Amino acid sequence: MKRLRKQLELGVRWLDCGWRLFKRNPWLLLGMALVSMVIVILLKLIPFLGNLLVALLAPILMSGGLLAANDLSKQKMSLPASLRMAAFVRSHQVLLRPLRDEKYSGTMLILAIYAVTAALLINISVEVISNGTWARDLGSVQASELLAVLAGKSVACLLYLGLSMSLIYAVPLIVLRDESLVPALGLSLRKSARYLGSLAVILGVLVSPFFVGGLTSFVFAPSSYAVWLIGGALALPLFATSCYCSYRTVFPAG
């Protein structure tokens, strides 16, 4: 219990550090998050392929956020008012920097292929285990199918957590420390397992808007997209900057 409390306190410190970074240039980060959420929501509207395309882009979007957070860590003051609109307008360019910069583009594409392949294998595995029921909305299932649906969703969450653990430090290790792909993935898994309680705090920030959006869909389905757009645009910047703070704690020499 004492160890868990210390881990949770560390996660809260990462959030506080991320908030301080966010305040240095919220206009840039909010713009990046807004573009990211529009892309994610549009992709999720595509039947069958939408979630896989989100997985494909996730490492690229995350690397853009971490590179921005790294730049902000070197900026010792808040952005002057005269530069705020310019920062917001160029946010999409900063977000896609990993694809535009030859230094990162090749490795980012390989990492994206890894993420989408892993997501595809997870989906196939859970589809087989749950007999095709796991992806259905809880509101549309019969009572006799509820247990199978919940079990499938639980297995999917655990497997996607493992995928997230392999990426959360691999991305900054690759883009900020030029680490090779396979060692970075393995190191990310080991460190994530060690700091799982702390990471749960910042992952909770990321997941909460999507969880709330899912709940609102039971009342009025279109409202979930508004919750995802607004909540995600607010949560993503804090998640990215907090991940950066976490990376600097776990890999202080990186």
Secondary structure, DSSP 8 states (H G I E B T S, - for coil): -HHHHHHHHHHHHHHHHHHHHHHH-HHHHHHHHHHHHHHHHHHHTSTTTHHHHHHHHHHHHHHHHHHHHHHHHT--S---GGGHHHHHHTHHHHHTHHHH-HHHHHHHHHHHHHHHHHHHHHHHHHHHHTTT-TTS-GGGS-HHHHHHHHHHHHHHHHHHHHHHHHHHTHHHHHHHH---HHHHHHHHHHHHHHTHHHHHHHHHHHHHHHHHHHHHTTT-TTHHHHHHHHHHHHHHHHHHHHHHHHHHHHSTT-
